[in-house]
């Protein structure tokens, strides 16, 4: 794998050989091992190192960018030549911003030796364990187990230089037998904190709670969203969480900064110092990352902004680098007693915008749906399609479970939401 | 150094049952213009090789970008070692590859003007003109032009003796205008997706004229009404819109790897299971879906797939009946097929080839019928152009689609624009509701260059096509 010294040498070469007024060099490397399995057997097995070297140069405000996957001098010379020629032929960018100067960067801990040392034999043994569990239930198991070591390096003509090394291990598996199908997935930065046996038990628990689903009517129904569903939803909320597009009138967040736009129980932050979660030392272009409160008790505090837009509007250039949603202390059993009836959803699927301006999204349930009534689970039910204005749904949060780690970058709670808008039922 | 031969000789000496190497150099030029500001002007080059080794019914794949004898040999050994590890948890009693032979051949996308030979200044000048045209309208607050050009140069060799030299090219221009008025924001897009053509295609598109239409329709749309509550209606779907519906509701469910459950943990499975082959009424009798990886201008057309199987043409749905899948050498034998249809494709050198949708189109109607005649023959319905919101379940059965532009049809005429229209349907209801398809004079193709599938995710590409078609009795309404 390429080392940080190799990357610094490349930056030195670029500094000496680029004649442009400005440049930004970005190098991203990874060492990857991915083992994919389906129907109780391994179907795909990949190993290798990847590298992306991107050079952006500017003459006055004219930009050009070239990238490759090699750090040899010949390759770097090619990038300089290509990016420079593009910049010279280009038109001036009225939104040009000079590259970032040197910054003091926050300390983050994204690397775990435990993860870096996982071997292919261990991964295959774990998959074998999971498959044997599925076979004991006369079920079929499909999923992926993967380990990555990532290197991120950024250097600019204005003096910024930053490097970070991170690790990630993730395991995901879907168990299926006839009409019963459910999934668990988790990723961590430190494999030492990963409990495969616990994950198998969680899969078994979800699987055993399901049986062949029956259809119930669509409509406005209270829903308990388990953490995987909540995180899936948040990914899409964040997708539109941009200050400029809000200010330009394209999203529901127009003129909402500082206002109670979400439910009063909804708080979403990014934090550098959570010991379980990966964080970023620096954001795009070399802006130092910092702790950010995005939504506090339903009040919209901050939104993502590019370096250009932040400068124009006297804002900070920000983006969510990890996701922490504050939780509560209500157990799922308690939630079921708080409403007459409802459904428990393990995950969402295929979320897409239906109306960008109002913030309405559509999606489906996936990985098992349970119907409860009188405080108890009654039966498995078929999947639903929903069309919901997601920020409005946070105003209907009735209770929250504790915030739990779902992925290496996210902690979210289970949510009980009233009157979720289910507009269709599926055939399975 | 002949790295192709070296890799294959090393794989054979290790005892591989089958192996192949794909040396691939991919160039992507991206230009992204937003309100006259160039947000991205970049040329990306990715060069390396991927080696697949098949041993005792299991795969191993390793990739590298260092071209030395030592590194090529190491990469083969890594692929071989993890193939052996894969064999510890075999799929059934081990995979079997469909019969194939070796080929020595070459393929090149036919074009006149290499898009990578056109100066950046010429491209940017055109894009600026289009952007300015759209921004001339006061209501247009956002004008975007994205241009992507991609070229792939592949050398493929296999232990079957194949030696293939393949060069493919596509171009994809997309222009979007967004109007803001009356508290709403609505967009309109012009795009044919990616097309395997040279720059001469762009020169013939008259994009500045199209920009006028796009901007004016965005303004019409932002001021348009929506429909009320959902009700059953007739839909007229243009081929650009249908490119997306057929991709999601016919293309993906007939990928054999999904049918077999290989995507169960991620992209999902398929309702179109093998016992339905030859008897399942997928569509009405006039519905014929053709898979054609020999299609001129098609972006899955490459001479051969990444199994080294020649491109082919076949029916996925014939006279409305599910006829056959798209498959690969590893998936075809699992349902008793002796040969592969050649749908195994990887995006970059470091990607493992996966079962992909072929170029797939709805065959034009056999009776003479023009779009104007079809509209005139429709009393009450909604005409949908272009692609919008789309969402489909993981079995590819139940779905909801929007669109890019909507028109109300009354008494055989387009009477007013609409916005925020969604329709819900499922398989087999949707394709069985087709009662009219315009004829081949109006056939158009649309490329999809962003088909996300696989783990790690790959961006696949294929072309879809068709003519204006009519669907009866579909649930249509405003959003919510």
Interface residues (C-beta under 8 A of the other chain):
Chain A: X32 X34 X35 X36 X37 X38 X39 X40 X41 X42 X43 X44 X45 X46 X47 X48 X49 X50 X51 X54 X56 X63 X64 X65 X66 X67 X68 X69 X70 X78 X82 X83 X85 X86 X87 X89 X90 X91 X93 X94 X95 X120 X121 X124 X127 X128 X131 X140 X142 X143 X144 X146 X172 X173 X174 X176 X181 X183 X248 X249 X250 X251 X349 X350 X351 X352 X353 X354 X355 X356 X357 X358 X360 X362 X363 X364 X366 X383 X385 X387 X421 X423 X424 X426 X427 X428
Chain B: X36 X37 X38 X39 X40 X41 X42 X43 X44 X45 X46 X47 X48 X50 X58 X59 X60 X61 X62 X63 X64 X65 X75 X78 X79 X81 X82 X83 X85 X86 X88 X89 X90 X91 X92 X95 X119 X120 X121 X124 X128 X141 X142 X178 X180 X183 X184 X185 X186 X260 X261 X262 X263 X264 X265 X266 X268 X271 X330 X350 X352 X354 X389 X390 X391 X392 X393 X394 X395 X397 X398 X400 X402 X420 X422 X424 X426 X455 X456 X479 X480
